[in-house]
Amino acid sequence: MARIRMMHAKLHKVRVTDANVNYVGSVTIDSELIDKVEILPLQEVEIWNVSNGNRLSTYVLPGEPGSGVICLNGAAAHLCNPGDFVIIAAYEECDRAEVFRTGYEARVLIADEQNRCKKFFYQTLNPSEGKLLFNSEATETLASSN
């Protein structure tokens, strides 16, 4: 049974709102955002800073719902500044044969300037004749409000 690591959730181009070096590790993320893509509190995530190229891994703490907060805490605060754009991705381990048998689905949220959901979609792998067909399909496009 071969295990593979698959992306299951991504917050794309969210804006860092704060960096707090004096906090005990992690990244605080608006709980509405993590709920939408099904990232769990305490789950490990990778963060790629689009603004400066830094990469890191840490774990998630839920932030105030609707606040738009993306706050890098502890040592990670040295790698991101308020205003930077980042991509946050979460992964899960899957059985490779099962993915080929049943397919796979990842949730993607593209944020607006206030870190609210601008666009939400699934990226899927669909089994077809022993292969996996990739599809990236928008299911919701939300106009920025407020």
Secondary structure, 3 states (H helix, E strand, C coil): CCEEEEEEEEEEEEECCEEECCCCCCEEEEHHHHHHHCCCCCCEEEEEECCCCCEEEEEEEEECCCCCCEEEEHHHHHCCCCCCEEEEEEEEEEEHHHHHHHCEEEEEEEECCCCCEEEEEEEEEEEECCEEEEEEEEEEECCCCC
